[in-house]
């Protein structure tokens, strides 16, 4: 969009498309339009039908444009963390000066060092999505966040480069373009939410986030203002609805309505005395079930999702994080979700709910985070983003590291309507990537507990 103070987020979810139009008014982001549209063009968070997805995007954008009075041309698109990979990267350029004398660093120098930093060889099925800056160094002086205006003869950059499957990125771009829009930016969903829904302390000292979406659940760790871990489980709210439908022998539509209007994630909060009429296939009259029985069906699947997430964290021996757990996504709106999560995860647990009018539901967390992400980009980060989005790579051999390999989505049968825990399976592998040596490291915290947590993730992920 021509007005740089306007940002349009696009959340391409498995069950619905969400579009949010925000305006930055003196540093305060205001929501001025929202559009939502159901879609059947995705499976477990990945686009499988471009035409259906593009149609849903067009309708959601039209709703948001009508409500905001803004003509929408560009959108900030969230990408799932499926098959996400990272590399800790380092680049260096020598500034062109006469006889090696220092000169002032410009925008073009930042672009050049970003290109050098992205000098990585990726596998043929991967392409870069984001380059998150850690530090710059000018003539070996490190810890610099914006080197422009400084003088020197050598500029270095340390960053984390995230890449994803070309197919996933291509399909998302194709659907957006087919809807008559341009992609302003691609943002990895857990980066958008982690960097913009958590406060500074939660990002610094470490926080676990679980995005309970319709088609999949994403577990991520934000630490030291970086995305350190991500695990995508191909189970989400759709499977809860499917379980209700199968167990009660009712339609998917009825099952979804029962879940949203009467369901509890923790069946202990539900009542045996409250009776719910259910339209059962093959029955002329509705059949009554108790609120508690419905919630036991829901609880069984939510327990399985939490247990699978916990097993993945345990498999990498992730320590407890000071920031606790933040739940987002549509499933997080189920009453009792915090109480159930406390049986699997330690520390403070909270559900993030946007406080803006019209989007006060955890399902709008991601699309709000996309707008916040783009509006909060600094000038130097925008320069680096230009390099990423234009694909300005310099080819050279370099070993890339695997961040998280997500298993192929597979059907899982309905769980029994009892609140028993279900065993989880996982075939994901986690590998670490060496970090380039640096003259100086970030200043350490005086809190020994925080240092222990940061030390663990530095050794494991770096």
LINZI-V582641 format. One record per residue. N is the residue number from 1. SS is DSSP state (alpha for helix, beta for strand, coil for the rest). PSI is psi in whole degrees, -180 to 180 (* if undefined). OMEGA is omega in whole degrees, -180 to 180 (999 if undefined). Layout:
N,SS,PSI,OMEGA
N,SS,PSI,OMEGA
//
This chain:
1,coil,151,-176
2,coil,-35,180
3,coil,110,-175
4,coil,-9,179
5,coil,-1,178
6,beta,137,-179
7,beta,135,-180
8,beta,116,178
9,beta,143,179
10,beta,113,177
11,beta,107,-179
12,beta,88,-177
13,coil,165,-178
14,coil,-39,-177
15,coil,-22,-179
16,beta,155,174
17,beta,133,178
18,beta,134,178
19,beta,132,-178
20,beta,129,176
21,beta,122,-179
22,beta,148,177
23,beta,131,179
24,beta,108,-179
25,beta,101,179
26,coil,45,177
27,coil,-4,180
28,beta,121,-176
29,beta,120,-179
30,beta,134,176
31,beta,123,-178
32,beta,-5,178
33,beta,145,-180
34,beta,144,176
35,beta,139,178
36,beta,148,-180
37,beta,130,177
38,beta,153,180
39,coil,152,174
40,coil,16,-175
41,coil,6,-179
42,beta,155,175
43,beta,117,-179
44,coil,42,175
45,coil,-3,-176
46,beta,135,-180
47,beta,126,178
48,coil,-12,177
49,coil,102,-175
50,alpha,-40,-178
51,alpha,-48,180
52,alpha,-40,180
53,alpha,-44,180
54,alpha,-39,179
55,alpha,-44,179
56,alpha,-39,177
57,alpha,-46,-179
58,alpha,-44,-178
59,alpha,-41,179
60,alpha,-40,179
61,alpha,-40,179
62,alpha,-40,177
63,alpha,-47,-179
64,alpha,-37,180
65,alpha,-40,180
66,alpha,-43,-178
67,alpha,-33,-177
68,alpha,-19,-175
69,coil,22,-177
70,coil,137,173
71,coil,117,-174
72,coil,124,178
73,coil,-31,-177
74,beta,148,-179
75,beta,150,173
76,beta,118,-170
77,beta,130,175
78,beta,137,178
79,beta,141,178
80,coil,162,-178
81,coil,15,179
82,coil,130,178
83,coil,36,178
84,coil,139,177
85,beta,152,178
86,beta,156,171
87,beta,132,170
88,beta,116,-169
89,beta,159,-178
90,beta,137,177
91,beta,156,-179
92,beta,139,174
93,beta,147,174
94,beta,127,-178
95,coil,136,-180
96,coil,105,-179
97,coil,163,177
98,alpha,123,177
99,alpha,35,174
100,alpha,18,179
101,coil,155,-179
102,coil,151,172
103,beta,167,-177
104,beta,139,-178
105,coil,135,-175
106,coil,177,175
107,alpha,-42,-178
108,alpha,-33,178
109,alpha,-38,177
110,alpha,-42,177
111,alpha,-42,-179
112,alpha,-43,-179
113,alpha,-32,175
114,alpha,-40,176
115,alpha,-43,178
116,alpha,-36,180
117,alpha,-31,179
118,coil,14,179
119,coil,69,-176
120,coil,143,175
121,coil,118,179
122,coil,161,175
123,coil,155,-174
124,coil,-25,-177
125,coil,10,-178
126,beta,152,171
127,beta,153,-176
128,beta,144,175
129,beta,-41,-175
130,beta,153,175
131,beta,104,-175
132,beta,119,-176
133,beta,136,171
134,beta,-56,-179
135,beta,156,164
136,beta,159,172
137,beta,136,176
138,beta,115,-178
139,coil,47,176
140,coil,0,174
141,beta,114,-171
142,beta,-179,178
143,beta,19,-178
144,beta,131,-180
145,coil,-31,178
146,coil,105,-175
147,coil,-6,-176
148,coil,137,-178
149,coil,-17,175
150,coil,165,179
151,beta,147,180
152,beta,-178,178
153,coil,-11,179
154,beta,135,-180
155,beta,130,179
156,beta,158,-180
157,beta,133,172
158,beta,137,-177
159,beta,170,171
160,beta,122,179
161,beta,126,178
162,beta,135,178
163,beta,156,-179
164,beta,177,-179
165,beta,131,178
166,alpha,-38,-179
167,alpha,-46,-180
168,alpha,-45,-179
169,alpha,-44,-179
170,alpha,-46,-178
171,alpha,-39,178
172,alpha,-45,180
173,alpha,-43,-179
174,alpha,-42,180
175,alpha,-42,180
176,alpha,-46,-179
177,alpha,-37,178
178,alpha,-24,176
179,coil,3,177
180,coil,24,-177
181,coil,165,173
182,beta,149,176
183,beta,113,176
184,beta,-39,-178
185,beta,145,168
186,beta,134,180
187,beta,131,177
188,beta,129,-171
189,alpha,-51,-179
190,alpha,-22,174
191,alpha,-45,179
192,alpha,-49,-177
193,alpha,-43,-177
194,alpha,-38,-177
195,alpha,-14,-172
196,alpha,-9,176
197,alpha,-19,178
198,coil,149,176
199,coil,176,-174
200,alpha,-42,-180
201,alpha,-40,179
202,alpha,-38,177
203,alpha,-35,-175
204,alpha,-54,-172
205,alpha,-15,175
206,coil,127,179
207,beta,140,175
208,beta,134,177
209,beta,138,175
210,beta,116,178
211,beta,106,-177
212,beta,85,-177
213,coil,-178,-179
214,coil,-39,-176
215,coil,-17,-180
216,coil,165,179
217,beta,128,-179
218,beta,120,176
219,beta,126,-177
220,beta,157,177
221,beta,126,174
222,beta,124,-179
223,beta,138,179
224,coil,36,180
225,coil,32,178
226,beta,150,170
227,beta,114,-174
228,beta,-22,-175
229,beta,141,175
230,beta,135,177
231,beta,126,-180
232,beta,120,179
233,beta,123,-178
234,coil,45,174
235,coil,137,-179
236,coil,-156,-176
237,alpha,-30,178
238,alpha,-39,-179
239,alpha,-31,174
240,alpha,-46,178
241,alpha,-42,180
242,alpha,-41,179
243,alpha,-46,180
244,alpha,-44,-180
245,alpha,-44,-177
246,alpha,-45,-176
247,alpha,-40,-177
248,alpha,-4,179
249,coil,50,179
250,coil,169,-177
251,coil,160,177
252,alpha,-38,-179
253,alpha,-46,178
254,alpha,-40,-180
255,alpha,-42,179
256,alpha,-41,179
257,alpha,-40,177
258,alpha,-43,-180
259,alpha,-47,-175
260,alpha,-38,-173
261,alpha,-27,-171
262,alpha,-2,-173
263,coil,150,173
264,beta,141,174
265,coil,-30,179
266,coil,110,-174
267,alpha,-17,178
268,alpha,-21,180
269,alpha,-12,-179
270,coil,167,-175
271,coil,141,173
272,coil,-22,-175
273,coil,-24,180
274,coil,118,-178
275,beta,136,-178
276,beta,125,177
277,beta,132,-178
278,beta,129,176
279,coil,111,-176
280,coil,136,179
281,coil,130,180
282,coil,-2,179
283,coil,138,179
284,coil,-28,-179
285,coil,149,177
286,coil,149,177
287,beta,132,-179
288,beta,136,170
289,beta,159,180
290,beta,153,175
291,alpha,-36,-179
292,alpha,-41,-180
293,alpha,-43,176
294,alpha,-44,-177
295,alpha,-28,176
296,alpha,-36,176
297,alpha,-46,-180
298,alpha,-46,-176
299,alpha,-39,-178
300,alpha,-43,-180
301,alpha,-41,180
302,alpha,-39,176
303,alpha,-42,180
304,alpha,-41,178
305,alpha,-47,-180
306,alpha,-41,-178
307,alpha,-38,178
308,alpha,-39,177
309,alpha,-44,180
310,alpha,-40,179
311,alpha,-38,178
312,alpha,-41,178
313,alpha,-40,179
314,alpha,-33,-178
315,alpha,-25,176
316,coil,8,179
317,coil,43,179
318,coil,130,180
319,coil,167,173
320,coil,142,-176
321,coil,140,-178
322,coil,-31,-178
323,coil,-7,179
324,coil,-144,-175
325,beta,135,174
326,beta,125,-180
327,beta,134,176
328,beta,180,179
329,coil,162,-174
330,alpha,-37,-179
331,alpha,-24,180
332,alpha,-11,178
333,alpha,-11,180
334,coil,130,177
335,beta,140,179
336,coil,3,-177
337,alpha,-37,179
338,alpha,-43,-179
339,alpha,-40,180
340,alpha,-41,-180
341,alpha,-31,-179
342,coil,-18,178
343,coil,-13,-176
344,coil,-26,-174
345,coil,145,-178
346,coil,174,177
347,coil,-176,180
348,coil,135,180
349,beta,130,178
350,beta,156,176
351,beta,125,178
352,coil,124,177
353,coil,119,178
354,coil,143,-177
355,coil,4,179
356,coil,145,-180
357,coil,134,176
358,coil,-12,180
359,coil,29,-178
360,coil,69,-179
361,coil,137,-178
362,alpha,-18,177
363,alpha,-18,179
364,alpha,6,-176
365,alpha,-46,-175
366,alpha,-46,-177
367,alpha,-34,174
368,alpha,-42,180
369,alpha,-34,179
370,alpha,-43,178
371,alpha,-43,178
372,alpha,-41,-179
373,alpha,-50,-176
374,alpha,-38,-178
375,alpha,-24,-178
376,alpha,-3,180
377,coil,130,175
378,coil,170,-180
379,alpha,-39,-179
380,alpha,-35,176
381,alpha,-34,177
382,alpha,-37,177
383,alpha,-44,179
384,alpha,-38,178
385,alpha,-36,177
386,alpha,-42,179
387,alpha,-44,-179
388,alpha,-48,-175
389,alpha,-26,178
390,alpha,-5,178
391,coil,34,-177
392,coil,80,-179
393,coil,145,172
394,coil,117,-174
395,coil,133,171
396,coil,153,-178
397,coil,131,175
398,coil,137,179
399,coil,128,176
400,coil,154,-178
401,beta,146,179
402,coil,130,-179
403,coil,-53,178
404,coil,121,178
405,coil,115,-174
406,coil,137,180
407,coil,154,176
408,coil,136,177
409,coil,138,179
410,coil,150,-180
411,coil,139,175
412,coil,133,-177
413,coil,160,179
414,coil,144,178
415,coil,155,-180
416,coil,150,-178
417,coil,57,175
418,coil,150,-176
419,coil,41,179
420,coil,150,179
421,coil,144,178
422,coil,141,180
423,coil,149,-180
424,coil,159,179
425,coil,151,177
426,coil,135,176
427,coil,27,179
428,coil,146,177
429,coil,147,179
430,coil,126,177
431,coil,152,-177
432,coil,156,-178
433,coil,129,-178
434,coil,143,177
435,coil,137,176
436,coil,147,-179
437,coil,148,-178
438,coil,147,-180
439,coil,-40,-178
440,coil,151,178
441,coil,164,179
442,coil,146,179
443,coil,133,-175
444,coil,157,178
445,coil,154,179
446,coil,-8,-180
447,coil,115,-177
448,alpha,-32,179
449,alpha,-45,179
450,alpha,-41,180
451,alpha,-36,179
452,alpha,-44,179
453,alpha,-49,-179
454,alpha,-38,178
455,alpha,-39,179
456,alpha,-49,-176
457,alpha,-29,175
458,alpha,-44,-179
459,alpha,-39,-173
460,alpha,-50,-172
461,alpha,-24,-178
462,coil,*,999
//
